[in-house]
Amino acid sequence: HCNFEFDLCAWKQDENDDFDWNLRTSSTTKMGTGPATDHTLQEPSGHYIFIKSSFLHLPGQKARISSPVLSRRNKNCKVCGGVILFYYHMYGAHIGSLIVYQRTMVKHEKILLNLTGNQGNFWQRKALILAGGGDEDFQVVFEGIAGKGPKDGIALDDLTFSREC
């Protein structure tokens, strides 16, 4: 489980992307470019990770962050598949996309979720079933794609893997 209150936990910025997910609070943001509070504490001082377009990031550029390596060797993970639970906030006129992948160690990526555009000015919960089968270890990757203007922003908070994996 990671609530981003202190750091990125064991999540790592990918090297093959254009920019990074940033740890931030709502108390340091301009209105209209992100959530009013984090999801965990429901306070402006609470932390989450966030991407936003700027003059440094062109539309379509990507920021990727990946989970620790998860093992399929646990028999419960094979049977139940496992789940990742998370909260997202995608609000603004120029929102890009949020894509969630399951990536094997040989870099094969399967799309678990693909959201584009304004999803509403509130935190939304999502539970994704991790693909089962095989013994290959894997990671979950969150990819944010920059939108076409200043009124965009994608936030993530409270990323949790079920006990099966």
C-alpha beads as a LAMMPS data file, in Angstrom:
LAMMPS data file: protein, C-alpha beads

165 atoms
164 bonds

1 atom types
1 bond types

-500.0 500.0 xlo xhi
-500.0 500.0 ylo yhi
-500.0 500.0 zlo zhi

Masses

1 110.0

Atoms # bond

1 1 1 0.000 0.000 0.000
2 1 1 1.265 3.511 -0.790
3 1 1 -0.473 6.723 0.273
4 1 1 2.446 9.002 -0.761
5 1 1 2.417 10.855 2.566
6 1 1 6.183 10.487 3.000
7 1 1 7.649 9.334 -0.322
8 1 1 6.992 7.202 -3.405
9 1 1 7.241 4.007 -1.297
10 1 1 8.798 1.395 -3.578
11 1 1 7.341 2.877 -6.778
12 1 1 9.977 3.997 -9.303
13 1 1 10.011 6.596 -12.073
14 1 1 10.526 4.901 -15.442
15 1 1 13.569 5.969 -17.408
16 1 1 11.991 5.516 -20.853
17 1 1 9.510 8.391 -20.577
18 1 1 9.477 12.165 -21.111
19 1 1 8.896 13.526 -17.583
20 1 1 8.086 12.371 -14.028
21 1 1 5.138 11.961 -11.695
22 1 1 5.600 14.480 -8.861
23 1 1 4.759 14.168 -5.200
24 1 1 2.647 17.161 -4.176
25 1 1 -0.082 18.626 -1.977
26 1 1 -3.131 20.677 -2.921
27 1 1 -1.996 23.535 -0.683
28 1 1 0.809 24.319 -3.161
29 1 1 -1.251 24.200 -6.367
30 1 1 -3.154 26.724 -8.418
31 1 1 -6.901 26.279 -8.425
32 1 1 -8.248 24.340 -11.370
33 1 1 -5.161 22.159 -11.826
34 1 1 -5.764 19.316 -9.421
35 1 1 -7.744 18.003 -6.492
36 1 1 -8.616 20.271 -3.535
37 1 1 -7.364 17.588 -1.121
38 1 1 -5.563 14.274 -1.278
39 1 1 -7.615 11.088 -0.972
40 1 1 -5.954 9.633 2.141
41 1 1 -6.299 12.490 4.623
42 1 1 -8.929 14.546 2.759
43 1 1 -6.845 17.638 3.555
44 1 1 -4.958 20.174 1.399
45 1 1 -1.736 19.195 3.210
46 1 1 -2.084 15.514 2.208
47 1 1 0.147 14.101 -0.527
48 1 1 -0.519 12.376 -3.862
49 1 1 1.340 12.012 -7.159
50 1 1 0.481 14.298 -10.051
51 1 1 1.303 15.201 -13.640
52 1 1 0.420 18.411 -15.436
53 1 1 1.232 19.904 -18.809
54 1 1 3.479 22.929 -18.811
55 1 1 5.637 24.777 -21.280
56 1 1 8.175 21.978 -20.671
57 1 1 5.804 19.140 -21.592
58 1 1 4.282 18.895 -25.035
59 1 1 0.883 17.271 -25.643
60 1 1 1.315 13.520 -25.916
61 1 1 4.465 13.334 -23.822
62 1 1 4.421 10.584 -21.195
63 1 1 5.257 10.162 -17.519
64 1 1 5.510 6.590 -16.223
65 1 1 5.857 5.158 -12.716
66 1 1 6.159 1.439 -11.962
67 1 1 5.421 -0.765 -8.977
68 1 1 7.864 -3.063 -7.255
69 1 1 8.213 -6.458 -8.939
70 1 1 5.381 -8.761 -7.901
71 1 1 5.828 -12.510 -7.771
72 1 1 3.553 -15.076 -9.406
73 1 1 5.194 -17.860 -7.381
74 1 1 2.608 -17.456 -4.599
75 1 1 -0.105 -20.025 -5.407
76 1 1 -2.860 -17.616 -4.289
77 1 1 -1.678 -15.081 -6.856
78 1 1 -2.045 -17.690 -9.608
79 1 1 -5.533 -18.739 -8.535
80 1 1 -7.017 -15.377 -7.553
81 1 1 -5.094 -13.224 -9.996
82 1 1 -4.736 -10.392 -7.508
83 1 1 -6.115 -6.862 -7.659
84 1 1 -4.711 -3.347 -7.614
85 1 1 -6.933 -0.720 -5.983
86 1 1 -6.259 2.979 -6.491
87 1 1 -7.862 6.415 -6.578
88 1 1 -7.527 8.838 -9.486
89 1 1 -8.507 12.446 -10.139
90 1 1 -8.648 13.691 -13.748
91 1 1 -10.233 17.117 -13.995
92 1 1 -9.845 19.976 -16.454
93 1 1 -10.666 21.065 -19.982
94 1 1 -7.416 19.751 -21.483
95 1 1 -6.945 16.387 -19.744
96 1 1 -4.764 13.851 -21.515
97 1 1 -4.867 10.127 -20.713
98 1 1 -4.174 7.683 -17.918
99 1 1 -3.153 4.192 -19.003
100 1 1 -2.449 1.338 -16.599
101 1 1 -0.320 -1.579 -17.793
102 1 1 0.720 -4.923 -16.411
103 1 1 4.340 -5.422 -17.536
104 1 1 6.248 -8.697 -17.464
105 1 1 9.980 -8.884 -16.884
106 1 1 10.531 -9.348 -20.636
107 1 1 8.796 -5.960 -21.101
108 1 1 5.542 -7.311 -22.542
109 1 1 2.809 -4.818 -21.594
110 1 1 -0.914 -5.533 -21.329
111 1 1 -3.305 -2.569 -20.985
112 1 1 -5.542 -2.902 -17.913
113 1 1 -7.185 0.541 -18.160
114 1 1 -7.235 3.452 -20.618
115 1 1 -8.986 6.689 -19.566
116 1 1 -8.957 9.892 -21.629
117 1 1 -10.413 13.321 -20.931
118 1 1 -12.210 14.965 -18.038
119 1 1 -13.484 12.386 -15.517
120 1 1 -14.923 14.860 -12.958
121 1 1 -13.655 17.015 -10.111
122 1 1 -13.520 14.270 -7.468
123 1 1 -11.469 11.235 -6.470
124 1 1 -12.668 8.013 -8.075
125 1 1 -11.878 4.469 -6.955
126 1 1 -10.782 1.799 -9.403
127 1 1 -10.061 -1.892 -8.863
128 1 1 -8.246 -3.718 -11.648
129 1 1 -7.825 -7.487 -11.797
130 1 1 -4.245 -8.468 -12.554
131 1 1 -3.943 -10.992 -15.361
132 1 1 -3.237 -14.502 -14.051
133 1 1 -1.443 -17.528 -15.386
134 1 1 2.183 -18.481 -15.656
135 1 1 5.051 -18.053 -13.218
136 1 1 6.406 -14.800 -14.613
137 1 1 6.960 -11.910 -12.227
138 1 1 5.407 -8.592 -13.231
139 1 1 4.965 -4.908 -12.441
140 1 1 2.076 -2.479 -12.733
141 1 1 2.847 0.740 -14.619
142 1 1 0.849 3.980 -14.486
143 1 1 1.331 6.151 -17.577
144 1 1 0.067 9.729 -17.659
145 1 1 -0.055 11.471 -21.029
146 1 1 0.089 15.269 -21.129
147 1 1 -2.980 17.080 -22.415
148 1 1 -3.299 19.929 -24.897
149 1 1 -3.360 22.918 -22.552
150 1 1 -2.883 24.373 -19.087
151 1 1 -6.185 23.136 -17.651
152 1 1 -5.182 19.554 -17.142
153 1 1 -3.842 17.387 -14.379
154 1 1 -3.912 13.737 -13.415
155 1 1 -3.509 12.689 -9.779
156 1 1 -3.145 9.248 -8.161
157 1 1 -3.378 8.270 -4.497
158 1 1 -3.678 5.219 -2.231
159 1 1 -2.277 2.518 -4.533
160 1 1 -2.888 -0.882 -2.910
161 1 1 -2.229 -4.454 -4.027
162 1 1 -4.424 -7.216 -2.686
163 1 1 -2.768 -9.779 -0.401
164 1 1 -2.901 -12.520 -3.046
165 1 1 0.221 -11.148 -4.724

Bonds

1 1 1 2
2 1 2 3
3 1 3 4
4 1 4 5
5 1 5 6
6 1 6 7
7 1 7 8
8 1 8 9
9 1 9 10
10 1 10 11
11 1 11 12
12 1 12 13
13 1 13 14
14 1 14 15
15 1 15 16
16 1 16 17
17 1 17 18
18 1 18 19
19 1 19 20
20 1 20 21
21 1 21 22
22 1 22 23
23 1 23 24
24 1 24 25
25 1 25 26
26 1 26 27
27 1 27 28
28 1 28 29
29 1 29 30
30 1 30 31
31 1 31 32
32 1 32 33
33 1 33 34
34 1 34 35
35 1 35 36
36 1 36 37
37 1 37 38
38 1 38 39
39 1 39 40
40 1 40 41
41 1 41 42
42 1 42 43
43 1 43 44
44 1 44 45
45 1 45 46
46 1 46 47
47 1 47 48
48 1 48 49
49 1 49 50
50 1 50 51
51 1 51 52
52 1 52 53
53 1 53 54
54 1 54 55
55 1 55 56
56 1 56 57
57 1 57 58
58 1 58 59
59 1 59 60
60 1 60 61
61 1 61 62
62 1 62 63
63 1 63 64
64 1 64 65
65 1 65 66
66 1 66 67
67 1 67 68
68 1 68 69
69 1 69 70
70 1 70 71
71 1 71 72
72 1 72 73
73 1 73 74
74 1 74 75
75 1 75 76
76 1 76 77
77 1 77 78
78 1 78 79
79 1 79 80
80 1 80 81
81 1 81 82
82 1 82 83
83 1 83 84
84 1 84 85
85 1 85 86
86 1 86 87
87 1 87 88
88 1 88 89
89 1 89 90
90 1 90 91
91 1 91 92
92 1 92 93
93 1 93 94
94 1 94 95
95 1 95 96
96 1 96 97
97 1 97 98
98 1 98 99
99 1 99 100
100 1 100 101
101 1 101 102
102 1 102 103
103 1 103 104
104 1 104 105
105 1 105 106
106 1 106 107
107 1 107 108
108 1 108 109
109 1 109 110
110 1 110 111
111 1 111 112
112 1 112 113
113 1 113 114
114 1 114 115
115 1 115 116
116 1 116 117
117 1 117 118
118 1 118 119
119 1 119 120
120 1 120 121
121 1 121 122
122 1 122 123
123 1 123 124
124 1 124 125
125 1 125 126
126 1 126 127
127 1 127 128
128 1 128 129
129 1 129 130
130 1 130 131
131 1 131 132
132 1 132 133
133 1 133 134
134 1 134 135
135 1 135 136
136 1 136 137
137 1 137 138
138 1 138 139
139 1 139 140
140 1 140 141
141 1 141 142
142 1 142 143
143 1 143 144
144 1 144 145
145 1 145 146
146 1 146 147
147 1 147 148
148 1 148 149
149 1 149 150
150 1 150 151
151 1 151 152
152 1 152 153
153 1 153 154
154 1 154 155
155 1 155 156
156 1 156 157
157 1 157 158
158 1 158 159
159 1 159 160
160 1 160 161
161 1 161 162
162 1 162 163
163 1 163 164
164 1 164 165
